[in-house]
Amino acid sequence: MRIVFKTSYDADINYFRHGNQAVWYLLLTVLVVLLPLFFDTFWVGEMTNLLIWAIAGMGLMVLVGQTGQASLGHAAFLAVGCYANVLLQERLGLPFILSFPLAGVIAGLAGVLIAIPTTKLHGIYLAIGTLAISILTDDLIVIAEPLTNGVVGLFAPTISIFGLEIDRYGNPERFYWLVLIVTILVVLAYRNLLRSPLGRSFAAVRDSEVSAQAMGVNIARTKAVSFGISTAITGLAGALMGHFAGIFNNETFNIIISIQLLMMIVIGGLGSIHGAFFGAIVVALMPQAIAMGRDFLTGLTGSGSIAIPGLESAIFGAILIGFILFEPMGIYGRWVKIRTYFELFPFYRRDMFRRQKSYLKTERMR
């Protein structure tokens, strides 16, 4: 049993709870860096896709998990980041090392502009508002055909960084390492955000807007900043998603992507970086698991392969319903319970994680 004694406030803002945890994360980093050396091209591509989804999940997690603002329109900001990155390279001739961060900035500014008129919306009303934005973005991409090439779409150019060519199909291991570097930087930025006063303001707004305002938090500004940071990270994921797909159009970033993103972080575990990665594992690897399961059943029964329309969505929805009913804290929440059980054994209590009734119930600001 490991007991961490906190003797200063630094214990609450340190990167790791204790030294052993730092060692485990270091070993995990070494493992993912060396992954392309032990797996074939197919699985390297799948892991790259997983990391891109994790970046997008962390972007949405800042808004939903940390600030408590529901969003069903983040596919729109994936599209903004993707199109901005490619257009900056093709129309303005900027190198990837400049167009990529600028794409995130442009997506962040778009998020702030959206947040200004929607800061007073809450719950389902905010979700419907962001859903409308996602639908409008789909139409705007088609309307702006001279710029976006409409339904035909755009081709993502080969990435060149200081003369080093990086292509998703030509050298997938280089593209994997590029996405991995971006993922690590986003994780570090996210972790520092949680340690900062701004991160605590996000949590205050999430828990009670009335109490947050009483403590001096500017609610409207905090929501706008949260939207900006969230959509900026999502825009970076969209830029990488465009290079991963190779070619993209308005249908690449449809409303289903927004719904998958939201369900992904709910299944993974709201309010944690780990939840974005656990949810990304489900979203990225579930199609392959379904395909392998179908092939296994086909070989076992000797019958022809049968494709069932909507099977992936049905399984994903069933998984979501199961977590909402039996584990609202998601995959990471279940892992925390298992870890706590072994850390506190034999003093673990079954009701330790049961939600307590609030002594003071406050409504959100009207």
Secondary structure by P-SEA (a helix, b strand, c coil): cbbbbbccccccccccccaaaaaaaaaaaaaaaaccccccaaaaaaaaaaaaaaaaaaaaaacccccccccccaaaaaaaaaaaaaaaaaccccccccaaaaaaaaaaaaaaaaacccccccaaaaaaaaaaaaaaaaaaaaaacccccccbbbbbcccccccbbbbccccaaaaaaaaaaaaaaaaaaaaaaaacaaaaaaaaaaacaaaaaaaccaaaaaaaaaaaaaaaaaaaaaaaaaaaacccccccccaaaaaaaaaaaaaaccccaaaaaaaaaaaacaaaaaaaaaaaaaaaacccbbbbcaaaaaaaaaaaaaaaccccccaaaaaaaaaaaaaaccccccccccbbbbcbbbbccc
